[in-house]
Amino acid sequence: MASSRPRRARQRDRPRSRRTRRPTSPNSFRTMWTLSWRSDPAGVVIADRHYNRQSIGAPNFVPPGRCVVLIRGGALWVTSWPFAEYVRHAWGGAWVNSTFRRESGSEKASALITHAVACTRGIFGDPPELGMVSFVNPEKVQGVRRRGSMIYGYCYLMAGWEHVGYTQGGLWAWQLRPDRMPPAREPSGMQRELVLE
């Protein structure tokens, strides 16, 4: 005999709620990066495998001048801020991503780039008028074919950067303008005295 009590809806019979996600504040979750320094032995190991490394094994792997060095297991990022009068490329005064290498980890390279820019802003403050640039050697990285053309530095494109031309030496120039940058975020291990060496 059938029960007179109404049957409870099974999980699959229940309508799914349409809750909307609250926007996430940029400082409400941990950054992917930890602040490091220009002679960090762990950074040296990764920098030695980057194609632009000039002196393998040298303890200092960062160009002279102001810098932000970020590290994460299997990844290294360096933002340099050279004085415009000492720069020979067309983007003098811009922040320069002089090293980015990701050897392992589940995070997408584009996400690491975005977090690194946010951390750079968290340390240096407001970006210069030209924002940040990075240069990619097409002979040293694997290209990605998109719409019939090869792109070198595709992870920068996925992070919102623009391809703005080439250096005199034929490197691909990528630029992230200030209005396209993520909000500032301090990296883990923030100690300002380590930044502006």
Buried (B, 14 or more C-beta within 10 A) or exposed (E): EEEEEEEEEEEEEEEEEEEEEEEEEBEEEEBBBBBBBBBBEEBBEBBBEBEBBEEEEEEBBBBEBBBBBBBBEEBBBBBBBBEEEEBEBBBBBBBBBBBBBBEEBEBEBBBBBBBBBBBBBBBBEEBBEBBBBBBBBBEEBEBBEEEEEEBBBBBBBBBBBBBBEBBEEEBBBBBBBBEBBBEBBBBBEBEEEBBEB
